[in-house]
Structures are given as C-alpha cells and as structure tokens.
Amino acid sequence: MSDVGRWKHVTMRRIAAGAAGAVGVATLTLWCFAERWRDPRRLAASRDRSDRLHAVDLLRGEEDAVARGLLFRLSSDRDLRVAATAVWALGDGHSRRNARMLRTILDDPRRPGPIRAEAAEMLGKCAAAGPEPLIGALAGNASATVRAGAARGLFFLPGPPAARALLGALEDPDARVRREAVRSLYHMTSRRFPYDPDRSPDDQQNVLDDIRTHLREAGALPKGDPRTRPAGRREPVAFRAGGGGP
C-alpha cells in the first residue's frame, strides 16, 4: 500500500472512530436527559417552573405515599400555577389520604386564598371527604375566595346538607360567593330562580323565600326550619369577623 493509500486508510479510521464517539456521547446525553425528565423527584426540586409542572404531570394518578408527598410539597410551591396544578392532581386521587391532604390545604391560613379555594373544589370531587369540611368553610371562613371555592365544591355533593349551606350562602356579603352558591343550587335542583347574585340579598327576599319553599318541598329543608321563615322577616347569616375579605 502506498503512503497515500495508508494515509487515507488511517484518516478514515480516525473519522469513523470520532463519529462513533460523538454518537456515543450524544446517546449518553439524551439518555441522561430522558432519565432526568422521567424522575419526578428531581423535577420537583428544579428551579425551572416547567420542570415542576412536568413533575406534577408524572405524579398525577399515582397513589403511593411518595407521589402524594411530592404533590403535597408542590401544593405549597411559590408559583401559584404549580401549586394549583398540584392541588388538582391530588384531587384526581379519590382516596381518604388524598382527601386528608386536601383538607389540610383548605384549613391552612398561611396558604394563598386561591390555593385553598382549589383544595375546596377538589374536596367536592373526592366523595371520601363528604360535605362537612366544605359546609364549615362556606359558613365561616374569613376569606371570600375560600368560601366561593367551598360553594363550587358543593356543586359535586348534592344533598340536603349541601343545599341548606348553599341557601345560607345566597346571603353572603360577597357577590363571588353568592354567584357560586346559586350556580351549585341550580345544578342540584335543576330549577332556575330569578335570583341575581350581583344584587343585594336584602332586595331579593321574596325570591329567597321562593327558593326556601322549593327546597322544603323537595325535602332539603325540614318543616319548621328557621330558614323557611315567612317573607319579610330577615335573619342575618353569621360569618366570622372580616367575612367580606379577599
């Protein structure tokens, strides 16, 4: 073989070796990236919001303790979108453990109102929780945002206890709460009343009395319930101090 032929042969071997090495490095890089993209624990700890959102997507529907723990941690994320998405994912699991975590989020006054409101709505979709936590939040939470979320949650839990709570919420001082309450009542009763949540309840007592009568006849209110009072006798709805707050 001539010197030129030998040089060409060596050069081609070097090029082939370099190409194989480059392919190997690229493959290893892609494998590492793929493994990282599939590891929710690494993604949940990332500074990148898109990584944390992807972690929620990977954890959604998982029922093991590790997955629930990661979702609960992400529900307190500094980014409200990540936190809300984690709450939704917890709501997709219908176990009692998920319901307890959602209840913890709802009852935590340190969390932002919108996140607690999302937890309230997801609790409504979690039959294991029952209506009691939402009835309590609707009647007494200081945040109107949380009360509105509780009214949304009761949309999914039709029954006399929820109907009575929603009836009381039609006299809430905040229109957002009244709007969600009447929407849930419409869903439960399949009947629409000329009630306007943007108007003062004081100006709609006749309509409220019609709703009370309908709920009593449907069995949602027992006979003699004070909320079925005659028209013209207004009873205040009790809320904690600051009931009209954010």
SEZAGU-457841 format. One record per residue: residue in three letters; x, y, z of N, C-alpha, C in turn. Coordinates in steps of 0.2 Angstrom, whole numbers, padded with zeros to 4 digits, always signed. Example, Ala and Ser with C-alpha at 12.3 -4.5 7.8 and 13.67 -1.06 7.14 Angstrom:
<rs>
ala+0066-0028+0039+0062-0022+0039+0066-0016+0039/ser+0064-0011+0035+0068-0005+0036+0064+0000+0039/
</rs>
This chain:
<rs>
met+0004-0006+0000+0000+0000+0000+0004+0006+0000/ser+0003+0011-0004+0007+0017-0005+0006+0021+0001/asp+0010+0026+0002+0010+0031+0008+0003+0034+0008/val+0001+0036+0002-0005+0040+0001-0011+0036+0003/gly-0011+0029+0001-0016+0025+0002-0017+0023+0010/arg-0010+0023+0013-0010+0021+0020-0013+0028+0024/trp-0011+0033+0022-0014+0040+0025-0021+0040+0025/lys-0024+0038+0019-0031+0039+0018-0035+0034+0023/his-0032+0028+0023-0035+0022+0027-0035+0025+0035/val-0029+0027+0037-0029+0030+0044-0034+0035+0045/thr-0034+0040+0040-0038+0046+0041-0046+0043+0042/met-0048+0039+0037-0055+0036+0038-0056+0033+0044/arg-0051+0029+0047-0052+0025+0053-0053+0031+0059/arg-0049+0036+0059-0050+0041+0064-0057+0045+0063/ile-0059+0046+0057-0065+0049+0056-0071+0045+0059/ala-0070+0038+0057-0075+0034+0060-0076+0033+0067/ala-0070+0033+0070-0069+0032+0077-0072+0039+0081/gly-0070+0044+0078-0073+0051+0080-0080+0051+0080/ala-0083+0049+0074-0090+0049+0073-0094+0044+0078/ala-0091+0038+0079-0094+0034+0084-0094+0037+0091/gly-0088+0040+0093-0088+0043+0099-0093+0048+0100/ala-0094+0052+0095-0099+0058+0095-0106+0055+0096/val-0107+0050+0092-0114+0047+0093-0115+0044+0100/gly-0109+0041+0103-0110+0038+0110-0111+0044+0115/val-0108+0049+0114-0109+0055+0119-0116+0058+0118/ala-0118+0058+0112-0125+0061+0111-0130+0056+0114/thr-0129+0050+0113-0134+0045+0116-0134+0045+0123/leu-0128+0045+0126-0127+0046+0133-0131+0052+0136/thr-0130+0058+0132-0133+0064+0135-0140+0064+0134/leu-0143+0061+0129-0150+0060+0128-0153+0055+0133/trp-0149+0050+0135-0152+0045+0140-0152+0049+0147/cys-0147+0052+0148-0147+0056+0155-0153+0061+0155/phe-0154+0065+0150-0159+0070+0149-0166+0066+0150/ala-0166+0060+0147-0173+0057+0147-0174+0054+0154/glu-0169+0052+0157-0169+0049+0164-0171+0055+0169/arg-0168+0060+0168-0170+0066+0172-0177+0068+0171/trp-0179+0068+0165-0186+0070+0163-0191+0066+0165/arg-0189+0059+0167-0194+0054+0170-0193+0054+0177/asp-0189+0058+0181-0188+0057+0188-0192+0063+0191/pro-0198+0062+0194-0202+0067+0197-0198+0071+0203/arg-0194+0067+0207-0191+0070+0212-0186+0075+0210/arg-0182+0074+0205-0178+0079+0203-0181+0085+0200/leu-0187+0083+0196-0190+0089+0193-0194+0093+0198/ala-0196+0090+0203-0200+0094+0208-0195+0098+0212/ala-0189+0097+0212-0184+0101+0215-0181+0106+0211/ser-0183+0106+0204-0179+0111+0200-0182+0118+0201/arg-0177+0122+0199-0179+0130+0199-0183+0132+0193/asp-0184+0127+0188-0187+0129+0182-0195+0127+0183/arg-0199+0132+0182-0206+0130+0183-0209+0125+0179/ser-0207+0125+0172-0209+0119+0168-0207+0112+0170/asp-0201+0112+0173-0199+0105+0176-0204+0103+0182/arg-0206+0108+0186-0210+0107+0192-0217+0105+0189/leu-0219+0108+0184-0226+0106+0181-0226+0100+0178/his-0220+0098+0175-0220+0091+0172-0220+0086+0178/ala-0216+0087+0183-0217+0083+0189-0224+0081+0191/val-0228+0087+0191-0235+0086+0193-0238+0081+0188/asp-0237+0082+0182-0240+0078+0177-0238+0070+0178/leu-0232+0069+0179-0229+0062+0181-0232+0059+0187/leu-0234+0063+0192-0236+0061+0198-0244+0060+0198/arg-0247+0063+0193-0255+0063+0193-0257+0056+0193/gly-0262+0054+0197-0265+0047+0197-0261+0042+0201/glu-0255+0044+0203-0251+0039+0207-0254+0039+0214/glu-0254+0033+0217-0257+0033+0224-0253+0031+0229/asp-0246+0030+0228-0241+0028+0233-0240+0034+0237/ala-0237+0033+0243-0236+0038+0248-0230+0043+0245/val-0225+0041+0242-0220+0046+0239-0223+0051+0234/ala-0228+0048+0230-0231+0053+0225-0235+0058+0228/arg-0239+0056+0233-0244+0060+0237-0239+0065+0241/gly-0234+0063+0244-0230+0068+0247-0227+0073+0243/leu-0224+0071+0237-0222+0076+0232-0227+0081+0230/leu-0233+0078+0229-0238+0083+0226-0240+0088+0232/phe-0240+0085+0238-0242+0090+0244-0237+0095+0244/arg-0230+0093+0244-0225+0098+0244-0226+0103+0238/leu-0227+0101+0232-0228+0106+0227-0234+0110+0227/ser-0239+0108+0232-0245+0112+0233-0244+0118+0236/ser-0238+0119+0239-0236+0125+0243-0230+0129+0239/asp-0230+0127+0232-0225+0130+0228-0225+0138+0228/arg-0220+0141+0227-0220+0148+0227-0224+0151+0220/asp-0224+0147+0215-0228+0148+0209-0235+0146+0210/leu-0240+0150+0209-0247+0148+0210-0249+0143+0205/arg-0247+0144+0199-0249+0139+0194-0247+0132+0196/val-0240+0131+0198-0238+0125+0200-0242+0122+0206/ala-0243+0127+0211-0247+0125+0217-0254+0122+0215/ala-0257+0126+0211-0264+0125+0209-0264+0118+0206/thr-0259+0117+0201-0259+0111+0197-0258+0105+0202/ala-0254+0106+0207-0253+0100+0211-0259+0099+0215/val-0263+0104+0217-0269+0103+0221-0274+0099+0216/trp-0274+0101+0210-0279+0097+0205-0277+0090+0205/ala-0270+0089+0205-0268+0082+0204-0270+0078+0210/leu-0269+0081+0216-0271+0077+0222-0279+0076+0222/gly-0283+0080+0219-0290+0079+0218-0291+0073+0214/asp-0287+0072+0209-0288+0066+0205-0288+0059+0208/gly-0284+0059+0214-0284+0053+0218-0290+0054+0223/his-0294+0048+0223-0300+0049+0227-0300+0045+0234/ser-0294+0044+0236-0293+0040+0242-0294+0045+0248/arg-0295+0042+0254-0295+0046+0260-0289+0050+0262/arg-0283+0047+0260-0277+0050+0261-0277+0057+0257/asn-0279+0056+0251-0279+0062+0247-0284+0067+0250/ala-0289+0065+0252-0294+0070+0255-0292+0073+0261/arg-0288+0069+0265-0285+0072+0271-0280+0078+0269/met-0276+0076+0264-0271+0082+0262-0275+0088+0259/leu-0280+0087+0255-0284+0092+0253-0287+0096+0259/arg-0289+0093+0264-0292+0096+0270-0287+0100+0273/thr-0281+0097+0274-0275+0101+0277-0274+0108+0273/ile-0274+0107+0267-0273+0113+0262-0278+0118+0263/leu-0284+0116+0263-0290+0120+0264-0290+0124+0271/asp-0288+0120+0276-0288+0123+0283-0282+0127+0285/asp-0277+0128+0280-0271+0131+0282-0271+0138+0280/pro-0272+0143+0285-0272+0150+0284-0266+0153+0281/arg-0261+0150+0281-0254+0153+0278-0254+0152+0271/arg-0258+0148+0268-0258+0147+0261-0262+0152+0257/pro-0261+0154+0251-0265+0159+0247-0272+0157+0247/gly-0276+0162+0247-0284+0160+0246-0285+0156+0240/pro-0282+0158+0234-0284+0154+0228-0282+0147+0228/ile-0277+0145+0232-0275+0138+0233-0279+0134+0237/arg-0281+0138+0243-0286+0135+0247-0293+0134+0244/ala-0295+0138+0240-0301+0138+0236-0301+0132+0231/glu-0295+0131+0228-0294+0125+0223-0295+0118+0227/ala-0292+0118+0233-0292+0112+0238-0300+0111+0239/ala-0304+0116+0241-0311+0116+0242-0314+0113+0237/glu-0313+0115+0231-0317+0112+0225-0315+0105+0224/met-0308+0103+0224-0306+0096+0223-0309+0092+0229/leu-0310+0094+0235-0313+0090+0240-0320+0088+0238/gly-0324+0093+0235-0330+0091+0232-0330+0085+0228/lys-0325+0085+0224-0325+0079+0219-0322+0073+0222/cys-0320+0073+0229-0317+0067+0232-0323+0065+0237/ala-0327+0060+0235-0333+0058+0239-0331+0056+0246/ala-0324+0053+0247-0322+0051+0253-0322+0056+0259/ala-0322+0063+0257-0322+0068+0261-0329+0070+0264/gly-0334+0069+0260-0340+0071+0262-0341+0079+0262/pro-0347+0081+0263-0348+0089+0263-0347+0093+0269/glu-0345+0090+0274-0344+0094+0281-0339+0099+0280/pro-0333+0097+0278-0327+0102+0278-0329+0108+0273/leu-0333+0107+0268-0335+0112+0264-0340+0116+0267/ile-0345+0113+0270-0350+0117+0273-0347+0122+0279/gly-0342+0119+0282-0339+0123+0288-0336+0129+0285/ala-0332+0128+0279-0328+0133+0276-0333+0138+0273/leu-0339+0136+0270-0343+0141+0267-0347+0145+0272/ala-0348+0142+0278-0351+0146+0283-0347+0151+0287/gly-0340+0149+0288-0337+0153+0292-0330+0155+0290/asn-0327+0153+0284-0320+0155+0283-0320+0163+0282/ala-0315+0166+0284-0314+0173+0283-0313+0176+0276/ser-0311+0171+0272-0309+0173+0265-0315+0172+0260/ala-0317+0177+0257-0322+0176+0252-0320+0171+0246/thr-0314+0171+0245-0311+0167+0239-0312+0160+0241/val-0310+0158+0248-0311+0151+0250-0318+0149+0251/arg-0323+0154+0253-0330+0152+0253-0333+0151+0246/ala-0330+0155+0241-0333+0153+0234-0330+0147+0232/gly-0324+0145+0234-0322+0138+0232-0326+0133+0235/ala-0328+0134+0242-0332+0129+0245-0339+0128+0242/ala-0341+0134+0239-0348+0133+0236-0347+0129+0229/arg-0341+0130+0226-0340+0127+0220-0339+0119+0221/gly-0336+0118+0227-0335+0111+0229-0342+0107+0230/leu-0347+0111+0233-0353+0108+0235-0357+0106+0229/phe-0355+0109+0223-0358+0108+0217-0358+0100+0215/phe-0353+0097+0218-0352+0090+0216-0355+0085+0222/leu-0358+0088+0227-0360+0084+0233-0368+0086+0234/pro-0372+0085+0229-0379+0086+0230-0382+0083+0236/gly-0387+0086+0240-0390+0083+0245-0392+0088+0250/pro-0397+0086+0255-0400+0092+0259-0394+0096+0263/pro-0389+0093+0266-0384+0097+0270-0381+0102+0265/ala-0379+0100+0259-0376+0105+0255-0381+0110+0253/ala-0387+0108+0251-0392+0113+0249-0394+0118+0254/arg-0394+0116+0261-0395+0121+0266-0389+0126+0267/ala-0383+0123+0266-0377+0128+0266-0377+0133+0261/leu-0379+0130+0255-0379+0135+0249-0384+0140+0249/leu-0390+0138+0252-0395+0143+0253-0393+0148+0258/gly-0390+0147+0263-0387+0152+0268-0382+0156+0264/ala-0378+0153+0259-0373+0157+0256-0376+0162+0251/leu-0382+0161+0249-0386+0166+0245-0386+0173+0248/glu-0385+0173+0255-0385+0180+0258-0378+0182+0261/asp-0373+0179+0257-0366+0180+0259-0365+0188+0257/pro-0360+0191+0261-0359+0198+0259-0355+0199+0253/asp-0352+0194+0250-0348+0194+0244-0352+0191+0238/ala-0352+0195+0232-0356+0193+0226-0352+0186+0223/arg-0346+0186+0224-0342+0180+0221-0345+0173+0224/val-0346+0174+0231-0349+0168+0234-0356+0166+0232/arg-0360+0172+0232-0367+0171+0230-0367+0168+0223/arg-0363+0170+0219-0363+0168+0212-0362+0160+0211/glu-0357+0158+0215-0355+0151+0215-0361+0147+0219/ala-0364+0150+0224-0369+0146+0228-0375+0145+0223/val-0377+0150+0220-0383+0149+0216-0382+0145+0210/arg-0376+0145+0207-0374+0140+0202-0375+0133+0204/ser-0372+0132+0210-0372+0125+0213-0380+0123+0215/leu-0384+0127+0217-0391+0126+0219-0394+0124+0212/tyr-0393+0128+0207-0396+0127+0200-0395+0120+0198/his-0388+0118+0199-0386+0111+0197-0390+0106+0201/met-0391+0107+0208-0394+0102+0212-0402+0101+0211/thr-0405+0107+0210-0412+0107+0209-0415+0107+0202/ser-0410+0108+0197-0412+0108+0190-0418+0113+0189/arg-0418+0118+0193-0423+0124+0193-0419+0130+0193/arg-0421+0135+0189-0418+0142+0190-0423+0147+0193/phe-0421+0151+0197-0425+0156+0201-0422+0163+0198/pro-0427+0168+0199-0425+0175+0197-0420+0178+0202/tyr-0415+0174+0204-0411+0177+0209-0404+0180+0206/asp-0403+0186+0207-0397+0189+0204-0391+0190+0210/pro-0386+0186+0209-0381+0186+0214-0377+0193+0214/asp-0378+0197+0209-0374+0204+0209-0379+0209+0213/arg-0385+0207+0214-0389+0212+0218-0389+0210+0226/ser-0390+0215+0230-0390+0214+0237-0396+0209+0239/pro-0394+0204+0243-0399+0199+0245-0405+0203+0249/asp-0404+0209+0252-0409+0212+0255-0415+0214+0250/asp-0413+0215+0244-0418+0217+0239-0421+0211+0236/gln-0420+0205+0238-0422+0199+0234-0425+0194+0239/gln-0428+0196+0245-0431+0192+0250-0436+0188+0247/asn-0441+0190+0243-0446+0186+0240-0443+0180+0236/val-0438+0182+0232-0435+0176+0228-0432+0171+0233/leu-0429+0173+0238-0425+0169+0243-0431+0165+0246/asp-0436+0168+0248-0442+0164+0251-0445+0158+0246/asp-0445+0160+0240-0447+0155+0235-0442+0149+0235/ile-0436+0151+0235-0431+0145+0235-0431+0141+0241/arg-0432+0144+0247-0433+0141+0253-0439+0136+0253/thr-0445+0138+0250-0451+0134+0249-0449+0128+0245/his-0446+0130+0239-0445+0124+0235-0440+0119+0238/leu-0435+0121+0242-0431+0116+0245-0434+0112+0250/arg-0439+0116+0254-0443+0112+0259-0447+0107+0256/glu-0450+0109+0251-0455+0104+0247-0451+0098+0244/ala-0445+0100+0242-0440+0094+0240-0437+0090+0245/gly-0438+0092+0251-0435+0088+0257-0428+0090+0259/ala-0426+0095+0256-0419+0098+0258-0419+0102+0264/leu-0425+0105+0266-0426+0108+0272-0432+0105+0276/pro-0431+0104+0283-0436+0101+0286-0441+0106+0288/lys-0447+0103+0289-0453+0108+0291-0451+0111+0298/gly-0452+0118+0298-0451+0121+0304-0444+0124+0304/asp-0440+0122+0299-0433+0125+0299-0433+0133+0299/pro-0429+0136+0303-0430+0144+0303-0428+0147+0296/arg-0425+0143+0292-0423+0146+0285-0429+0146+0281/thr-0435+0143+0283-0441+0143+0279-0446+0149+0281/arg-0443+0154+0285-0447+0159+0288-0452+0162+0283/pro-0457+0165+0285-0461+0169+0281-0458+0175+0278/ala-0460+0178+0272-0457+0184+0269-0457+0190+0274/gly-0452+0194+0273-0452+0200+0277-0449+0199+0284/arg-0447+0193+0286-0443+0193+0292-0436+0190+0290/arg-0431+0195+0290-0425+0193+0288-0420+0191+0294/glu-0417+0186+0294-0412+0184+0299-0405+0184+0296/pro-0401+0187+0300-0394+0188+0297-0390+0181+0297/val-0386+0181+0292-0381+0175+0291-0375+0176+0295/ala-0373+0172+0299-0367+0173+0303-0361+0171+0300/phe-0356+0176+0300-0349+0175+0297-0344+0177+0302/arg-0338+0175+0302-0333+0177+0306-0331+0184+0304/ala-0328+0187+0309-0326+0194+0308-0322+0194+0301/gly-0323+0199+0297-0319+0200+0291-0322+0196+0285/gly-0329+0194+0286-0331+0189+0281-0331+0191+0274/gly-0331+0198+0273-0331+0200+0266-0324+0201+0264/gly-0319+0198+0267-0312+0199+0265-0310+0196+0258/pro-0304+0196+0256-0302+0193+0250-0302+0186+0250/
</rs>
